[in-house]
Amino acid sequence: MGTTASQLPKESLSEYQELTFLTKQEILLAHRRFTELLEGDERNHPNPRVPMDAILTLTELKSNPFKKRICQVFSTSENRDGSLTFEDFLDLLSAFSDSATLEIKSHYAFRIFDFDDDGTLDYGDLEKLVNCLTGETADTRLSSEEMRQLISNILDESDIDKDGTVNLSEFQHVISRSPDFVSSFKIVL
């Protein structure tokens, strides 16, 4: 579905509307923002990629503690460099849109929190998740004992099969009991 970044054909717009939770106006705005992030010569490329560093300059992502991980999860780059095509960018915005379902949002949240991409949230993933949320400065970083206790509490609440990890269905069960999740898991351009 490649198209030059300078224009968005009507047939592409219709396809994007069918494949995302975004409105026509949101897709057009996303296209404009994506095109603004491209280097001049990239704009005429049939399927350009915006480097992760450029994506991270978006105001909507700047303060998100998971910004790099978000780019990595939505990137289809074979180099695993977090760069995004327009379709990747739309997938990201669609998953974070108000119209996305709880199932879609929880699926992507799980993937973002699964730092080692092994399909489970283990102690290492949970530790990275907590560090992203609390910050990794000396003032905000939890002590080893505080971290151990917090992760133990998370696993006690979430690890239904008691295997020491949280799988997707366990994660979705926890999220289903969190009424603020859907409204807080969003990015609006």
C-alpha positions as CSV (number, residue, x, y, z in Angstrom):
1,M,0.0,0.0,0.0
2,G,3.0,2.3,-0.6
3,T,2.4,5.9,-1.6
4,T,4.6,8.9,-1.6
5,A,4.4,10.8,1.6
6,S,3.5,14.1,-0.1
7,Q,0.0,12.9,-1.0
8,L,-2.5,10.4,0.3
9,P,-4.8,8.9,-2.5
10,K,-8.5,8.6,-1.7
11,E,-8.3,4.8,-2.1
12,S,-5.6,4.6,0.5
13,L,-7.6,6.8,2.8
14,S,-10.6,4.4,2.5
15,E,-8.4,1.4,3.1
16,Y,-6.8,3.0,6.2
17,Q,-10.3,3.8,7.6
18,E,-11.3,0.1,7.3
19,L,-8.1,-1.1,8.9
20,T,-7.9,1.3,11.9
21,F,-10.1,2.8,14.6
22,L,-9.3,6.3,13.2
23,T,-11.6,8.7,11.4
24,K,-10.9,10.2,8.0
25,Q,-9.8,13.5,9.7
26,E,-7.5,11.7,12.2
27,I,-5.9,9.8,9.3
28,L,-5.3,13.0,7.3
29,L,-3.9,14.7,10.4
30,A,-1.6,11.7,11.1
31,H,-0.4,11.8,7.5
32,R,0.4,15.5,7.8
33,R,2.3,14.9,11.1
34,F,4.1,11.9,9.6
35,T,5.1,13.9,6.5
36,E,6.4,16.7,8.7
37,L,8.8,14.3,10.4
38,L,10.3,13.1,7.1
39,E,13.6,14.5,5.7
40,G,13.0,16.4,2.4
41,D,14.3,13.7,0.0
42,E,12.4,11.0,1.9
43,R,9.0,12.6,1.0
44,N,9.2,11.2,-2.5
45,H,10.1,7.7,-1.5
46,P,7.2,5.2,-2.1
47,N,7.2,3.8,1.5
48,P,9.3,6.1,3.7
49,R,10.4,5.4,7.3
50,V,10.7,7.9,10.0
51,P,13.6,7.2,12.4
52,M,12.6,6.5,16.0
53,D,14.5,9.7,17.1
54,A,12.2,11.8,14.9
55,I,9.1,10.0,16.2
56,L,10.2,10.7,19.7
57,T,10.1,14.4,19.1
58,L,6.3,14.3,18.9
59,T,4.9,16.2,21.8
60,E,2.4,13.4,22.4
61,L,5.2,10.9,23.0
62,K,7.9,13.1,24.6
63,S,6.9,12.6,28.2
64,N,5.7,9.0,27.8
65,P,8.1,6.8,29.9
66,F,7.6,3.9,27.3
67,K,8.2,6.0,24.2
68,K,11.1,4.0,22.8
69,R,9.4,0.7,23.6
70,I,6.2,1.9,21.9
71,C,8.2,2.6,18.7
72,Q,9.9,-0.8,18.9
73,V,6.6,-2.6,19.3
74,F,4.9,-0.9,16.3
75,S,7.9,-0.8,14.0
76,T,8.0,-3.3,11.2
77,S,11.6,-2.5,10.4
78,E,13.7,-5.6,9.8
79,N,16.6,-3.7,11.5
80,R,14.5,-3.6,14.8
81,D,15.5,0.1,15.0
82,G,12.0,1.5,16.0
83,S,11.6,3.4,12.7
84,L,8.0,3.7,11.5
85,T,6.3,3.6,8.1
86,F,3.1,5.5,7.7
87,E,1.2,2.2,8.2
88,D,3.2,1.5,11.4
89,F,2.4,5.1,12.6
90,L,-1.4,4.6,11.9
91,D,-1.3,1.2,13.7
92,L,0.3,3.0,16.7
93,L,-2.3,5.8,16.7
94,S,-5.2,3.4,16.1
95,A,-4.2,1.2,19.1
96,F,-4.0,4.3,21.3
97,S,-7.2,6.0,20.0
98,D,-10.3,6.4,22.0
99,S,-12.1,4.1,19.7
100,A,-9.8,1.1,20.1
101,T,-11.3,-1.8,22.1
102,L,-10.1,-2.9,25.5
103,E,-8.8,-6.1,23.9
104,I,-6.6,-4.2,21.4
105,K,-5.3,-1.7,24.0
106,S,-4.5,-4.5,26.5
107,H,-2.8,-6.6,23.8
108,Y,-0.5,-3.7,22.9
109,A,0.1,-2.6,26.5
110,F,1.2,-6.2,27.2
111,R,3.6,-6.2,24.2
112,I,5.0,-2.8,25.3
113,F,5.6,-4.1,28.9
114,D,7.1,-7.4,27.6
115,F,10.6,-5.9,27.2
116,D,12.3,-9.2,26.2
117,D,9.5,-10.2,23.7
118,D,9.1,-13.7,25.2
119,G,5.3,-13.6,25.6
120,T,5.3,-13.2,29.4
121,L,5.9,-10.5,31.9
122,D,8.6,-12.0,34.2
123,Y,10.5,-10.4,37.1
124,G,12.9,-8.6,34.7
125,D,10.0,-7.1,32.6
126,L,8.2,-6.0,35.7
127,E,11.3,-4.4,37.1
128,K,11.9,-2.4,33.9
129,L,8.2,-1.4,33.9
130,V,8.4,-0.1,37.5
131,N,11.7,1.7,36.7
132,C,10.0,3.4,33.7
133,L,7.1,4.5,35.8
134,T,9.1,5.7,38.9
135,G,12.2,7.0,37.0
136,E,15.7,5.8,37.4
137,T,17.2,8.6,39.3
138,A,18.7,8.2,42.8
139,D,15.7,10.1,44.2
140,T,13.0,8.1,42.6
141,R,14.5,4.6,42.2
142,L,13.1,1.9,44.5
143,S,15.5,0.1,46.8
144,S,16.1,-3.6,46.0
145,E,13.8,-4.6,48.9
146,E,11.0,-2.2,47.8
147,M,11.3,-3.5,44.2
148,R,11.2,-7.1,45.3
149,Q,8.1,-6.5,47.5
150,L,6.3,-4.5,44.8
151,I,6.9,-7.2,42.1
152,S,5.9,-9.9,44.6
153,N,2.6,-8.0,45.2
154,I,2.1,-7.6,41.4
155,L,2.6,-11.3,40.9
156,D,0.4,-12.3,43.8
157,E,-2.4,-10.2,42.3
158,S,-1.9,-11.1,38.6
159,D,-0.2,-14.5,38.3
160,I,-3.3,-16.7,38.3
161,D,-1.5,-20.0,37.4
162,K,1.3,-19.2,39.9
163,D,4.2,-19.9,37.4
164,G,6.1,-16.7,38.3
165,T,5.1,-14.8,35.2
166,V,2.1,-12.9,33.9
167,N,0.8,-14.1,30.5
168,L,-1.5,-12.1,28.2
169,S,-4.8,-13.6,29.5
170,E,-3.7,-12.9,33.1
171,F,-2.7,-9.4,32.1
172,Q,-6.1,-8.8,30.3
173,H,-7.9,-10.1,33.4
174,V,-6.2,-7.6,35.6
175,I,-6.8,-4.8,33.0
176,S,-10.5,-5.7,32.8
177,R,-10.7,-4.7,36.5
178,S,-9.0,-1.4,35.9
179,P,-11.7,1.1,34.9
180,D,-9.2,3.9,34.1
181,F,-7.0,1.8,31.7
182,V,-8.9,2.5,28.5
183,S,-9.1,6.2,29.1
184,S,-5.4,6.5,30.1
185,F,-4.0,4.3,27.3
186,K,-4.2,6.9,24.6
187,I,-2.3,9.2,22.3
188,V,-4.2,12.0,20.6
189,L,-2.6,14.1,17.8
